[in-house]
Amino acid sequence: MNITYGIISTASIVPRFMNAVQKGGQGKIIAIASRSLDKAQKMAEDYNIPRAYGTYDELFHDEEINVVYIATINSKHYQYILEALHHGKNVICEKPFTMTREEAESLFDLAKEKNLFIIEAQKSVFLPVIRRVKEIIQSGQLGDIKLIDFSSSFDISYNTWITSEKEGGGALYTNGSYFIQIIKYLFESQVTAKNGLYLDGTNGGDSQCIITLKLLEHIHVVSKISTEIQIPGLAIIYGKYGRIEIPNYWKARTAKVIYNDGKTEEIHYPCDYELLYEVEHIEKCLEKGLIESPIMNRDMTVETIGLMEDIKKSWQIDKAP
Ligand SMILES: NC(=O)c1ccc[n+]([C@@H]2O[C@H](COP(=O)([O-])OP(=O)(O)OC[C@H]3O[C@@H](n4cnc5c(N)ncnc54)[C@H](OP(=O)(O)O)[C@@H]3O)[C@@H](O)[C@H]2O)c1
């Protein structure tokens, strides 16, 4: 298959995706669309893309495009994935895939019916550091894993939707998929218990959250996500015989294994564009004619959205008068 990408939006993540395709992928980006033709033209010029459109609809109608990458605000993912599928396009959509479990399920059903490839863009499960961490856990070197502790924070000043509940913002919906999908990838298991606390932000979304999960009946997971304060990005996986520390776990280039007896092991995978590994995987799936990734599959997406949706609903009950 000759992969021909069309890009939906000029979001800040888009240049990073386009760099990954242009530096390491086999496919060609042939068009970009924005709600503003000027913005689309500027990005097309900067990245040598032949066509720029001033509406998303024009891109969906471009018959030369066979894969659409969607990177809009979160609340619009469902609508644009649906349009892309109706126009016969394979779809890559940024995380979180949709706002609800039901929406995600219906899109996977539709893609299957139309024999089209569909995937949530989750770079973190394709990182070589995370793959190596999985090998170490599976080897049993750390003994049984009992606790995983994630911490992260992010800047909300660059766009208003990031704090808006209506537009799919808030700490949980903006950053929660990384840690949930990393644990699902590492342990290949469903979450068996969940809980969450939040602080109210100024625009409807949560400005900070603490999520606790249970996996495999013997692993506790805690994740702290804040837009209020700066927290160093870090995941620590604790086993009986030691721990693994992964700085900036969602885009990790390094990790350190520290055994209880004092021995250590450093893991290093430097790279310029961390989305490269995800792009390589997607292109392999497309070349093989798959309609679902064996790694970032329906269950990964649907369970993750379902967990976030349930936790958010429990907060709405708290807020009810
Ligand atoms: N995988 C990752 O590492 C990663 C990192 C960051 C973000 N993301 C995800 O990527 C997506 C984009 O995030 P971002 O932070 O890059 O976004 P951003 O820079 O704030 O841009 C969002 C884009 O959405 C488009 N859009 C469509 N409908 C809109 C509406 N009604 N109001 C406002 N904008 C609208 C706009 O594109 P036009 O103006 O060009 O039409 C806008 O540029 C999100 O889903 C986010 O979760 C993923």
The ligand as an SDF file (V2000), in Angstrom:
LIG
                    3D

 48 52  0  0  0  0  0  0  0  0999 V2000
    0.4250   12.1110   21.4310 N   0  0  0  0  0  0  0  0  0  0  0  0
    0.9390   13.1350   22.0560 C   0  0  0  0  0  0  0  0  0  0  0  0
    2.0870   13.1310   22.4730 O   0  0  0  0  0  0  0  0  0  0  0  0
    0.1110   14.3650   22.2140 C   0  0  0  0  0  0  0  0  0  0  0  0
    0.6950   15.5300   22.7160 C   0  0  0  0  0  0  0  0  0  0  0  0
   -0.1020   16.6710   22.7810 C   0  0  0  0  0  0  0  0  0  0  0  0
   -1.4320   16.6160   22.4160 C   0  0  0  0  0  0  0  0  0  0  0  0
   -1.9600   15.4450   21.9800 N   0  0  0  0  0  0  0  0  0  0  0  0
   -3.3710   15.3700   21.5550 C   0  0  0  0  0  0  0  0  0  0  0  0
   -3.4510   16.0150   20.2820 O   0  0  0  0  0  0  0  0  0  0  0  0
   -4.6800   16.7540   20.1670 C   0  0  0  0  0  0  0  0  0  0  0  0
   -4.3540   18.2110   19.9130 C   0  0  0  0  0  0  0  0  0  0  0  0
   -3.7110   18.7220   21.0680 O   0  0  0  0  0  0  0  0  0  0  0  0
   -2.7740   20.0300   20.9910 P   0  0  0  0  0  0  0  0  0  0  0  0
   -2.3860   20.3390   22.3670 O   0  0  0  0  0  0  0  0  0  0  0  0
   -1.7230   19.8300   19.9720 O   0  0  0  0  0  0  0  0  0  0  0  0
   -3.8700   21.0720   20.4900 O   0  0  0  0  0  0  0  0  0  0  0  0
   -3.7880   22.6110   20.1270 P   0  0  0  0  0  0  0  0  0  0  0  0
   -2.3980   23.0030   19.7810 O   0  0  0  0  0  0  0  0  0  0  0  0
   -4.4790   23.3690   21.1900 O   0  0  0  0  0  0  0  0  0  0  0  0
   -4.6610   22.6540   18.7930 O   0  0  0  0  0  0  0  0  0  0  0  0
   -5.9620   22.1170   18.7340 C   0  0  0  0  0  0  0  0  0  0  0  0
   -6.4470   22.2390   17.2860 C   0  0  0  0  0  0  0  0  0  0  0  0
   -7.7690   21.7310   17.1910 O   0  0  0  0  0  0  0  0  0  0  0  0
   -8.3760   22.3020   16.0520 C   0  0  0  0  0  0  0  0  0  0  0  0
   -9.8100   22.5310   16.3460 N   0  0  0  0  0  0  0  0  0  0  0  0
  -10.8410   21.8980   15.7550 C   0  0  0  0  0  0  0  0  0  0  0  0
  -12.0110   22.3000   16.2250 N   0  0  0  0  0  0  0  0  0  0  0  0
  -11.7380   23.2240   17.1540 C   0  0  0  0  0  0  0  0  0  0  0  0
  -12.5460   24.0190   17.9950 C   0  0  0  0  0  0  0  0  0  0  0  0
  -13.8920   23.9450   17.9750 N   0  0  0  0  0  0  0  0  0  0  0  0
  -11.9190   24.8870   18.8260 N   0  0  0  0  0  0  0  0  0  0  0  0
  -10.5690   24.9710   18.8690 C   0  0  0  0  0  0  0  0  0  0  0  0
   -9.7520   24.2280   18.0860 N   0  0  0  0  0  0  0  0  0  0  0  0
  -10.3270   23.3700   17.2410 C   0  0  0  0  0  0  0  0  0  0  0  0
   -7.6220   23.5860   15.7300 C   0  0  0  0  0  0  0  0  0  0  0  0
   -6.9900   23.4100   14.4720 O   0  0  0  0  0  0  0  0  0  0  0  0
   -7.1830   24.4170   13.2430 P   0  0  0  0  0  0  0  0  0  0  0  0
   -7.3050   25.7820   13.8640 O   0  0  0  0  0  0  0  0  0  0  0  0
   -5.9590   24.2330   12.4480 O   0  0  0  0  0  0  0  0  0  0  0  0
   -8.4240   23.9790   12.5470 O   0  0  0  0  0  0  0  0  0  0  0  0
   -6.5500   23.6720   16.8030 C   0  0  0  0  0  0  0  0  0  0  0  0
   -5.3320   24.1060   16.2810 O   0  0  0  0  0  0  0  0  0  0  0  0
   -5.4300   16.4910   21.4650 C   0  0  0  0  0  0  0  0  0  0  0  0
   -6.3190   15.4350   21.2840 O   0  0  0  0  0  0  0  0  0  0  0  0
   -4.3460   16.1040   22.4530 C   0  0  0  0  0  0  0  0  0  0  0  0
   -4.8180   15.2770   23.4950 O   0  0  0  0  0  0  0  0  0  0  0  0
   -1.2160   14.3300   21.8580 C   0  0  0  0  0  0  0  0  0  0  0  0
  1  2  1  0
  2  3  2  0
  2  4  1  0
  4  5  1  0
  4 48  2  0
  5  6  2  0
  6  7  1  0
  7  8  2  0
  8  9  1  0
  8 48  1  0
  9 10  1  0
  9 46  1  0
 10 11  1  0
 11 12  1  0
 11 44  1  0
 12 13  1  0
 13 14  1  0
 14 15  2  0
 14 16  1  0
 14 17  1  0
 17 18  1  0
 18 19  2  0
 18 20  1  0
 18 21  1  0
 21 22  1  0
 22 23  1  0
 23 24  1  0
 23 42  1  0
 24 25  1  0
 25 26  1  0
 25 36  1  0
 26 27  1  0
 26 35  1  0
 27 28  2  0
 28 29  1  0
 29 30  1  0
 29 35  2  0
 30 31  1  0
 30 32  2  0
 32 33  1  0
 33 34  2  0
 34 35  1  0
 36 37  1  0
 36 42  1  0
 37 38  1  0
 38 39  2  0
 38 40  1  0
 38 41  1  0
 42 43  1  0
 44 45  1  0
 44 46  1  0
 46 47  1  0
M  CHG  2   8   1  16  -1
M  END
$$$$
